[in-house]
Amino acid sequence: MASKNSQLESLRNVELFRGCTKKELEKVAKATDEIKMTAGTMIVDQGQMGREAFVIMDGDVTVKRGGRKIATLGAGDVVGELSLLDHGPRTATVVCATDCSLLVIDQRRFLAVLDDVPTIAHKLMGTLAKRIRDLDRQYFG
C-alpha cells in the first residue's frame, strides 16, 4: 500500500483536484481505497453501468472505444469519472497495460466529499465545460 503522502501527491496531480488544499485532498483520500491490478486486467467495460472512478497512481492503462484504441493514460489520470455524476453506461473499455496501482472512489463517497469540499464541484464543472468545448471544436470547427 502506498503511503498517505504518496496518495495525496497522486491526487494533487489529478487535474480535477489541482486547486484543492492539503486538507481538502486529505478528505478526498479518506474516501478512496487503493487497489492493485495486474497487466491485462479490465478496469471498466464499455456499455456496463458504472458507479466508481479510478485515479491512476502508478502504471499505464489503454482506453478503447468500440474496440479501437483511443488513448494511453498514466499516473495522475482518472478513468470512469462520469460514473461519479450519473449511473450511465461506461463510454469506453479500460485495461491495464502494465501492473497498476489505483485509487478507487465510488459515487456515494464522492458526493459526500463534494458536500464537504464544494471547490471540487466548481473544478469539476470547469473540467466538464472544457471537454464539451473541445468536443464542439472537434466536430463543428
Backbone as a chain_set.jsonl record, in Angstrom:
{"seq": "MASKNSQLESLRNVELFRGCTKKELEKVAKATDEIKMTAGTMIVDQGQMGREAFVIMDGDVTVKRGGRKIATLGAGDVVGELSLLDHGPRTATVVCATDCSLLVIDQRRFLAVLDDVPTIAHKLMGTLAKRIRDLDRQYFG", "coords": {"N": [[0.83, -1.188, 0.0], [0.418, 2.24, -0.717], [1.947, 5.123, 0.768], [0.369, 7.622, 2.843], [1.196, 10.185, 2.067], [2.025, 9.668, -0.537], [-0.402, 8.979, -1.73], [-1.739, 11.437, -1.468], [-0.105, 13.016, -3.083], [-0.528, 11.793, -5.557], [-3.243, 12.4, -5.925], [-3.082, 15.184, -5.97], [-1.913, 15.578, -8.425], [-3.928, 15.127, -10.193], [-5.986, 16.652, -12.518], [-8.593, 17.495, -11.808], [-8.396, 17.85, -9.039], [-6.451, 19.743, -8.586], [-6.679, 22.38, -7.606], [-7.141, 22.085, -4.941], [-6.727, 22.318, -1.385], [-4.343, 20.992, 1.011], [-5.757, 19.918, 3.152], [-8.281, 19.527, 1.994], [-7.59, 17.646, 0.042], [-6.913, 15.558, 1.72], [-9.411, 14.828, 2.671], [-10.542, 13.834, 0.342], [-8.784, 11.703, -0.128], [-9.365, 10.052, 2.065], [-11.778, 9.069, 1.276], [-11.223, 7.232, -0.62], [-10.11, 4.002, -1.829], [-7.223, 2.037, -2.066], [-6.185, 0.013, -4.733], [-4.641, -2.779, -6.376], [-3.86, -3.812, -9.64], [-3.196, -6.222, -12.136], [-1.275, -6.337, -15.203], [-3.237, -6.476, -18.134], [-5.676, -6.739, -16.911], [-9.092, -5.874, -16.906], [-10.417, -2.742, -16.203], [-12.661, -1.058, -16.5], [-15.65, -1.646, -18.415], [-16.836, -0.961, -21.563], [-20.122, 0.2, -22.027], [-21.176, -1.076, -19.802], [-22.797, -0.438, -16.656], [-21.606, 2.078, -14.485], [-20.28, 2.897, -11.258], [-18.178, 3.995, -10.002], [-14.971, 5.684, -9.942], [-11.539, 5.768, -11.066], [-8.342, 6.651, -10.006], [-5.254, 6.822, -11.441], [-2.41, 5.818, -9.933], [0.028, 4.62, -10.358], [1.516, 3.111, -13.178], [0.241, 2.149, -16.464], [-2.647, 2.506, -18.55], [-4.815, 1.281, -21.128], [-7.134, 2.798, -23.221], [-10.055, 2.002, -24.864], [-12.47, 2.416, -27.402], [-15.293, 1.102, -28.782], [-13.711, -1.051, -29.487], [-11.474, 0.088, -30.615], [-8.332, 1.539, -30.055], [-8.018, 4.489, -28.228], [-6.585, 6.0, -26.454], [-3.74, 6.179, -24.251], [-3.25, 6.135, -20.866], [-1.792, 7.415, -17.808], [-0.086, 7.782, -14.636], [-1.731, 10.054, -12.519], [-3.879, 10.459, -14.14], [-7.456, 10.056, -14.597], [-10.016, 7.616, -14.753], [-13.345, 6.768, -15.631], [-14.771, 8.803, -14.45], [-17.199, 10.015, -15.15], [-19.073, 8.341, -14.116], [-19.245, 9.093, -11.536], [-21.056, 11.048, -11.525], [-23.409, 10.238, -12.733], [-25.506, 7.344, -13.38], [-24.961, 6.232, -15.8], [-24.026, 4.299, -18.757], [-20.696, 2.995, -19.214], [-18.374, 4.765, -21.232], [-16.2, 3.793, -22.523], [-13.822, 1.08, -22.787], [-11.429, 0.131, -20.432], [-8.229, -1.069, -19.895], [-5.607, -2.488, -17.987], [-2.43, -1.742, -19.047], [-0.007, -2.19, -17.986], [1.167, -3.466, -14.802], [-0.781, -1.986, -12.285], [-1.374, 0.588, -9.87], [-4.084, 1.826, -8.218], [-6.387, 4.358, -7.133], [-9.58, 4.04, -5.929], [-12.814, 5.431, -6.037], [-16.108, 5.532, -5.0], [-19.402, 6.512, -6.162], [-21.203, 7.36, -4.119], [-19.505, 7.99, -1.935], [-17.945, 9.947, -3.176], [-19.825, 11.974, -3.72], [-20.407, 12.722, -1.111], [-17.97, 13.851, -0.408], [-18.013, 16.043, -2.153], [-20.061, 17.52, -0.986], [-18.751, 18.269, 1.328], [-16.493, 19.594, 0.353], [-16.88, 21.989, -1.578], [-15.34, 23.307, -3.528], [-14.295, 21.4, -5.192], [-16.484, 20.634, -6.698], [-16.842, 22.935, -8.212], [-14.472, 22.923, -9.703], [-14.85, 20.531, -11.081], [-17.063, 21.181, -12.704], [-15.842, 23.066, -14.366], [-13.919, 21.457, -15.651], [-15.562, 19.651, -17.038], [-16.923, 21.455, -18.698], [-14.786, 22.329, -20.291], [-14.191, 19.95, -21.65], [-16.556, 19.627, -23.134], [-16.424, 21.906, -24.775], [-14.064, 21.295, -26.19], [-14.894, 18.99, -27.582], [-16.943, 20.125, -29.094], [-15.468, 21.881, -30.744], [-13.97, 19.971, -32.091], [-15.879, 18.57, -33.586], [-17.438, 20.524, -34.859], [-15.825, 22.584, -35.617]], "CA": [[0.0, 0.0, 0.0], [1.152, 3.495, -0.798], [1.858, 5.965, 1.953], [-0.616, 8.706, 2.778], [1.785, 11.266, 1.268], [2.01, 9.232, -1.927], [-1.788, 9.115, -2.186], [-2.028, 12.874, -1.599], [0.619, 13.503, -4.258], [-1.25, 11.292, -6.731], [-4.471, 13.19, -6.068], [-2.698, 16.562, -6.324], [-1.567, 15.585, -9.85], [-5.149, 14.968, -10.976], [-6.49, 17.966, -12.899], [-9.799, 17.782, -11.05], [-8.095, 18.194, -7.647], [-5.271, 20.62, -8.52], [-6.915, 23.589, -6.828], [-7.504, 21.728, -3.572], [-5.751, 22.452, -0.31], [-3.932, 19.707, 1.579], [-6.867, 19.429, 3.986], [-9.309, 19.036, 1.074], [-7.073, 16.409, -0.544], [-6.992, 14.52, 2.75], [-10.805, 14.363, 2.689], [-10.711, 13.004, -0.848], [-8.016, 10.472, 0.086], [-10.093, 9.209, 3.02], [-12.939, 8.486, 0.582], [-10.747, 6.294, -1.635], [-9.442, 2.754, -1.454], [-6.161, 1.706, -3.009], [-6.215, -1.352, -5.251], [-3.583, -3.148, -7.335], [-4.348, -4.648, -10.74], [-2.099, -6.701, -12.975], [-1.368, -6.069, -16.641], [-4.248, -7.262, -18.818], [-6.936, -6.71, -16.167], [-10.046, -4.854, -17.324], [-10.854, -1.865, -15.112], [-14.059, -0.762, -16.827], [-16.093, -2.271, -19.656], [-17.746, -0.089, -22.307], [-21.52, -0.199, -22.049], [-21.618, -1.502, -18.478], [-23.107, 0.651, -15.74], [-20.503, 2.36, -13.578], [-20.583, 3.602, -10.016], [-16.944, 4.439, -9.382], [-13.902, 6.197, -10.798], [-10.228, 5.274, -10.69], [-7.195, 7.533, -10.187], [-4.062, 6.006, -11.69], [-1.262, 6.251, -9.135], [1.231, 4.074, -10.975], [1.223, 2.198, -14.275], [-0.407, 2.679, -17.662], [-3.856, 1.824, -18.995], [-5.22, 1.512, -22.507], [-8.552, 3.129, -23.343], [-10.587, 1.617, -26.176], [-13.886, 2.701, -27.655], [-15.694, 0.294, -29.921], [-12.601, -1.929, -29.829], [-10.367, 0.864, -31.191], [-7.545, 2.263, -29.052], [-8.126, 5.937, -28.362], [-5.656, 6.695, -25.566], [-2.985, 5.518, -23.187], [-3.231, 7.038, -19.718], [-0.866, 7.009, -16.754], [-0.17, 8.388, -13.307], [-2.373, 11.368, -12.468], [-5.099, 10.458, -14.947], [-8.645, 9.467, -13.992], [-10.947, 6.948, -15.666], [-14.643, 6.462, -15.041], [-15.272, 9.929, -13.641], [-18.604, 10.314, -15.443], [-19.887, 7.496, -13.234], [-19.415, 9.787, -10.259], [-22.13, 12.022, -11.698], [-24.667, 9.581, -13.106], [-25.417, 5.889, -13.435], [-24.977, 5.873, -17.211], [-23.081, 3.265, -19.186], [-19.303, 3.38, -19.46], [-18.194, 5.198, -22.614], [-15.018, 3.138, -23.087], [-13.226, -0.021, -22.043], [-10.091, 0.484, -19.958], [-7.494, -2.269, -19.5], [-4.252, -2.214, -17.513], [-1.364, -2.089, -19.994], [1.061, -2.644, -17.091], [0.65, -3.572, -13.447], [-1.236, -0.651, -11.896], [-1.85, 0.936, -8.538], [-5.193, 2.748, -8.462], [-7.275, 4.77, -6.056], [-10.958, 3.921, -6.395], [-13.799, 6.158, -5.243], [-17.453, 5.275, -5.515], [-20.241, 7.698, -6.314], [-21.748, 7.8, -2.831], [-18.43, 8.639, -1.167], [-17.543, 11.153, -3.893], [-20.835, 13.013, -3.488], [-20.22, 13.185, 0.267], [-16.808, 14.749, -0.446], [-18.456, 17.288, -2.793], [-20.798, 18.272, 0.024], [-17.761, 18.794, 2.272], [-15.477, 20.408, -0.341], [-17.539, 22.495, -2.784], [-14.397, 23.751, -4.566], [-14.128, 20.302, -6.148], [-17.628, 20.721, -7.617], [-16.548, 24.036, -9.138], [-13.422, 22.443, -10.595], [-15.469, 19.511, -11.919], [-17.852, 21.863, -13.737], [-14.898, 23.648, -15.313], [-13.333, 20.365, -16.427], [-16.58, 19.154, -17.967], [-17.149, 22.502, -19.706], [-13.646, 22.278, -21.218], [-14.374, 18.777, -22.508], [-17.646, 19.92, -24.071], [-15.884, 22.852, -25.762], [-13.125, 20.561, -27.046], [-15.701, 18.148, -28.483], [-17.636, 21.021, -30.013], [-14.471, 22.307, -31.727], [-13.582, 18.8, -32.867], [-16.936, 18.167, -34.505], [-18.052, 21.635, -35.573], [-14.823, 23.552, -36.041]], "C": [[0.877, 1.254, 0.0], [0.983, 4.283, 0.494], [0.799, 7.04, 1.742], [-0.088, 9.854, 1.912], [1.784, 10.929, -0.214], [0.603, 9.349, -2.517], [-2.143, 10.587, -2.401], [-1.343, 13.439, -2.841], [-0.061, 13.044, -5.542], [-2.508, 12.106, -6.977], [-4.16, 14.625, -6.502], [-2.393, 16.672, -7.814], [-2.768, 15.406, -10.768], [-5.725, 16.361, -11.247], [-7.687, 18.404, -12.051], [-9.501, 18.292, -9.643], [-6.953, 19.192, -7.498], [-5.473, 21.861, -7.665], [-7.213, 23.333, -5.36], [-6.356, 21.966, -2.591], [-5.371, 21.059, 0.19], [-5.071, 19.1, 2.398], [-7.987, 18.852, 3.108], [-8.878, 17.717, 0.438], [-7.132, 15.256, 0.454], [-8.409, 13.969, 2.84], [-11.082, 13.458, 1.49], [-10.016, 11.662, -0.628], [-8.739, 9.517, 1.039], [-11.279, 8.507, 2.365], [-12.529, 7.455, -0.468], [-10.207, 5.019, -1.005], [-8.373, 2.497, -2.502], [-6.297, 0.253, -3.43], [-5.048, -1.537, -6.213], [-4.229, -4.037, -8.391], [-3.156, -5.015, -11.614], [-2.351, -6.353, -14.438], [-2.392, -7.018, -17.263], [-5.606, -7.258, -18.126], [-7.822, -5.57, -16.665], [-10.507, -4.06, -16.099], [-12.322, -1.509, -15.306], [-14.368, -1.321, -18.213], [-17.13, -1.372, -20.331], [-19.15, -0.668, -22.315], [-22.062, -0.656, -20.705], [-21.888, -0.289, -17.593], [-21.942, 0.831, -14.772], [-20.961, 3.131, -12.356], [-19.325, 4.087, -9.308], [-15.969, 4.939, -10.439], [-12.577, 5.722, -10.224], [-9.173, 6.336, -10.993], [-5.985, 6.63, -10.355], [-2.907, 6.597, -10.886], [0.036, 5.829, -9.796], [0.815, 3.089, -12.057], [0.536, 2.911, -15.427], [-1.63, 1.844, -17.995], [-4.126, 2.185, -20.443], [-6.724, 1.74, -22.528], [-8.983, 2.797, -24.767], [-12.066, 1.96, -26.234], [-14.275, 1.948, -28.918], [-14.583, -0.611, -30.398], [-11.379, -1.226, -30.386], [-9.65, 1.657, -30.102], [-7.661, 3.762, -29.289], [-7.153, 6.687, -27.463], [-4.886, 5.708, -24.7], [-2.875, 6.537, -22.067], [-2.289, 6.497, -18.657], [-1.099, 7.766, -15.471], [-0.749, 9.801, -13.383], [-3.634, 11.45, -13.298], [-6.22, 9.748, -14.196], [-9.45, 8.779, -15.082], [-12.243, 6.676, -14.907], [-15.294, 7.599, -14.292], [-16.717, 10.31, -13.946], [-19.537, 9.503, -14.545], [-20.056, 8.105, -11.851], [-20.604, 10.731, -10.307], [-23.458, 11.388, -12.059], [-24.461, 8.069, -13.109], [-25.445, 5.408, -14.88], [-23.946, 4.821, -17.546], [-21.679, 3.841, -19.408], [-19.141, 3.71, -20.938], [-16.988, 4.544, -23.29], [-14.651, 1.938, -22.221], [-11.813, 0.396, -21.666], [-9.44, -0.779, -19.397], [-6.099, -1.849, -19.036], [-3.243, -2.678, -18.566], [-0.148, -2.626, -19.236], [0.402, -2.944, -15.744], [0.339, -2.158, -12.977], [-1.596, -0.577, -10.418], [-2.88, 2.044, -8.747], [-5.857, 3.151, -7.158], [-8.683, 4.707, -6.624], [-11.864, 4.694, -5.446], [-15.173, 5.906, -5.847], [-18.29, 6.551, -5.457], [-20.744, 8.231, -4.975], [-20.698, 8.549, -2.017], [-17.979, 9.937, -1.841], [-18.539, 12.286, -3.655], [-20.755, 13.555, -2.074], [-19.037, 14.15, 0.347], [-17.209, 16.084, -1.083], [-19.249, 18.152, -1.819], [-19.853, 18.949, 1.009], [-16.811, 19.803, 1.631], [-16.064, 20.936, -1.65], [-16.587, 22.992, -3.873], [-14.166, 22.667, -5.603], [-15.271, 20.319, -7.156], [-17.391, 21.821, -8.648], [-15.51, 23.596, -10.166], [-13.985, 21.403, -11.575], [-16.285, 20.153, -13.036], [-16.948, 22.487, -14.786], [-14.27, 22.603, -16.222], [-14.323, 19.844, -17.457], [-16.883, 20.184, -19.061], [-16.024, 22.496, -20.744], [-13.795, 21.098, -22.172], [-15.467, 19.015, -23.546], [-17.16, 20.875, -25.153], [-14.92, 22.163, -26.734], [-13.875, 19.682, -28.05], [-16.429, 18.994, -29.522], [-16.686, 21.479, -31.125], [-14.094, 21.16, -32.651], [-14.617, 18.469, -33.93], [-17.482, 19.301, -35.354], [-17.091, 22.743, -35.981], [-14.612, 24.713, -35.184]], "O": [[1.93, 1.303, 0.636], [-0.002, 4.123, 1.214], [0.392, 7.326, 0.616], [-0.832, 10.429, 1.118], [1.567, 11.803, -1.053], [0.437, 9.767, -3.663], [-2.772, 10.939, -3.399], [-1.927, 14.245, -3.565], [-0.162, 13.806, -6.503], [-2.806, 12.463, -8.117], [-4.889, 15.207, -7.306], [-2.588, 17.732, -8.409], [-2.641, 15.52, -11.987], [-5.925, 17.149, -10.322], [-7.768, 19.559, -11.631], [-10.272, 19.086, -9.103], [-6.527, 19.462, -6.375], [-4.519, 22.345, -7.055], [-7.507, 24.267, -4.615], [-5.181, 21.83, -2.932], [-6.008, 20.069, -0.169], [-5.311, 17.895, 2.333], [-8.57, 17.819, 3.436], [-9.677, 16.789, 0.305], [-7.373, 14.111, 0.072], [-8.594, 12.772, 3.06], [-11.77, 12.444, 1.611], [-10.588, 10.608, -0.908], [-8.72, 8.304, 0.833], [-11.732, 7.468, 2.845], [-13.386, 6.87, -1.13], [-9.893, 4.971, 0.184], [-8.597, 2.715, -3.693], [-6.498, -0.63, -2.596], [-4.537, -0.574, -6.786], [-5.042, -4.906, -8.074], [-2.234, -4.221, -11.804], [-3.484, -6.108, -14.852], [-2.412, -8.211, -16.959], [-6.589, -7.727, -18.7], [-7.361, -4.44, -16.826], [-10.931, -4.631, -15.094], [-13.128, -1.644, -14.386], [-13.487, -1.453, -19.063], [-18.169, -1.061, -19.748], [-19.351, -1.855, -22.573], [-23.273, -0.63, -20.484], [-21.273, 0.764, -17.768], [-21.364, -0.146, -14.297], [-21.908, 3.915, -12.414], [-19.382, 4.535, -8.163], [-16.105, 4.67, -11.632], [-12.491, 5.327, -9.061], [-9.115, 6.859, -12.106], [-5.721, 5.773, -9.512], [-2.481, 7.727, -11.125], [1.017, 6.572, -9.8], [-0.129, 2.32, -11.874], [0.283, 4.114, -15.373], [-1.657, 0.636, -17.759], [-3.726, 3.244, -20.925], [-7.49, 0.98, -21.936], [-8.372, 3.24, -25.74], [-12.803, 1.815, -25.259], [-13.675, 2.126, -29.978], [-14.505, -0.917, -31.587], [-10.35, -1.863, -30.61], [-10.287, 2.362, -29.32], [-7.436, 4.248, -30.398], [-6.911, 7.876, -27.672], [-5.315, 4.58, -24.456], [-2.455, 7.672, -22.291], [-2.015, 5.299, -18.599], [-2.174, 8.322, -15.245], [-0.322, 10.626, -14.191], [-4.389, 12.415, -13.178], [-5.978, 8.951, -13.289], [-9.56, 9.287, -16.198], [-12.237, 6.394, -13.709], [-16.269, 7.388, -13.57], [-17.395, 10.874, -13.087], [-20.654, 9.93, -14.251], [-20.916, 7.678, -11.082], [-21.105, 11.167, -9.27], [-24.516, 11.928, -11.736], [-23.356, 7.586, -12.864], [-25.903, 4.299, -15.157], [-23.094, 4.487, -16.723], [-21.513, 5.014, -19.744], [-19.698, 3.027, -21.797], [-16.777, 4.719, -24.49], [-15.104, 1.802, -21.085], [-11.084, 0.951, -22.488], [-10.007, -1.466, -18.547], [-5.486, -0.959, -19.625], [-3.206, -3.854, -18.929], [0.635, -3.412, -19.769], [-0.792, -2.699, -15.569], [1.107, -1.233, -13.239], [-2.056, -1.546, -9.814], [-2.592, 3.067, -9.369], [-5.885, 2.381, -6.197], [-8.948, 5.264, -7.689], [-11.713, 4.63, -4.226], [-15.372, 6.05, -7.053], [-17.933, 7.526, -4.796], [-20.707, 9.438, -4.736], [-20.974, 9.619, -1.475], [-17.668, 10.915, -1.161], [-18.141, 13.426, -3.416], [-21.012, 14.74, -1.857], [-19.086, 15.142, 1.074], [-16.794, 17.141, -0.609], [-19.123, 19.376, -1.827], [-20.114, 20.06, 1.471], [-16.374, 20.752, 2.282], [-15.779, 20.392, -2.717], [-16.988, 23.088, -5.033], [-13.876, 22.964, -6.761], [-15.058, 20.051, -8.339], [-17.707, 21.65, -9.825], [-15.655, 23.865, -11.358], [-13.634, 21.401, -12.755], [-16.209, 19.723, -14.187], [-17.259, 22.44, -15.976], [-14.106, 22.832, -17.42], [-13.965, 19.62, -18.613], [-17.076, 19.818, -20.22], [-16.281, 22.641, -21.939], [-13.551, 21.234, -23.371], [-15.313, 18.641, -24.709], [-17.457, 20.672, -26.33], [-14.952, 22.413, -27.939], [-13.523, 19.64, -29.229], [-16.516, 18.616, -30.691], [-17.049, 21.468, -32.301], [-13.919, 21.355, -33.854], [-14.261, 18.123, -35.056], [-17.946, 19.061, -36.469], [-17.49, 23.72, -36.613], [-13.778, 25.564, -35.492]]}, "num_chains": 1, "name": "protein.A"}
